[in-house]
Amino acid sequence: MKNTLLALLACTAAIGLQPALAQDGHDLFNSKPCVGCHTIDSKLVGPALKDVAAKNAGVKDAAATLASHIKNGTQGNWGPIPMPPNQVTDDEAKVLADWVLTLK
């Protein structure tokens, strides 16, 4: 009985964590409107994400700055077309920013 209860609790915890573990930056990117303006390798409406990563390589607080731009929007960093705010949580913006900075 005790082992069954522990196994049930472990399965419940694993199921609860599954979405968080499965939500990597690439999957999150593909699930958001980001894909309407950005691609990984080439300029679309906005810059290629690899170009964003290259421009921010070694920049102090780049992840926090990118997360803010993703969530709140920005203008003038890549030309005259503004990037609108996105409907993402703070955590999602951080995951996206961290992921973008890994692209090469």
KANOR-V210573 format. One record per residue. RES is the residue in one small letter. PHI is phi as a letter, one per 40 degrees, with the letter a starting at -180 (999 if undefined). PSI is psi in whole degrees, -180 to 180 (NA if undefined). Layout:
# KANOR-V210573
[[RES | PHI | PSI] [RES | PHI | PSI]]
This chain:
# KANOR-V210573
[[m | 999 | -46] [k | c | -43] [n | c | -38] [t | c | -43] [l | c | -44] [l | c | -41] [a | c | -40] [l | c | -44] [l | c | -41] [a | c | -42] [c | c | -41] [t | c | -43] [a | c | -42] [a | c | -41] [i | c | -39] [g | c | -31] [l | c | -18] [q | d | -48] [p | c | -38] [a | c | -40] [l | c | -35] [a | c | -17] [q | c | 80] [d | c | 175] [g | c | -42] [h | c | -44] [d | c | -42] [l | c | -45] [f | d | -47] [n | c | -19] [s | c | -4] [k | b | 166] [p | c | -5] [c | d | -38] [v | c | -14] [g | c | -24] [c | b | -17] [h | b | 147] [t | b | 170] [i | c | -41] [d | b | -20] [s | a | 156] [k | c | 138] [l | b | -106] [v | c | -45] [g | b | 177] [p | c | 158] [a | c | 141] [l | c | -30] [k | c | -34] [d | c | -38] [v | c | -44] [a | c | -44] [a | c | -42] [k | c | -30] [n | b | 3] [a | c | 126] [g | g | 1] [v | c | 129] [k | c | 136] [d | g | 25] [a | c | -41] [a | c | -43] [a | c | -40] [t | c | -46] [l | c | -41] [a | d | -42] [s | c | -42] [h | c | -40] [i | c | -47] [k | c | -44] [n | b | -10] [g | g | 169] [t | a | 167] [q | a | 141] [g | g | -5] [n | c | -29] [w | b | 24] [g | h | -170] [p | c | -17] [i | c | 120] [p | c | 151] [m | c | 121] [p | c | 161] [p | c | 151] [n | b | 147] [q | c | 77] [v | b | 154] [t | c | 168] [d | d | -42] [d | c | -42] [e | c | -41] [a | c | -39] [k | c | -44] [v | c | -45] [l | c | -46] [a | c | -46] [d | c | -41] [w | c | -46] [v | d | -42] [l | c | -13] [t | c | -12] [l | c | 140] [k | b | NA]]
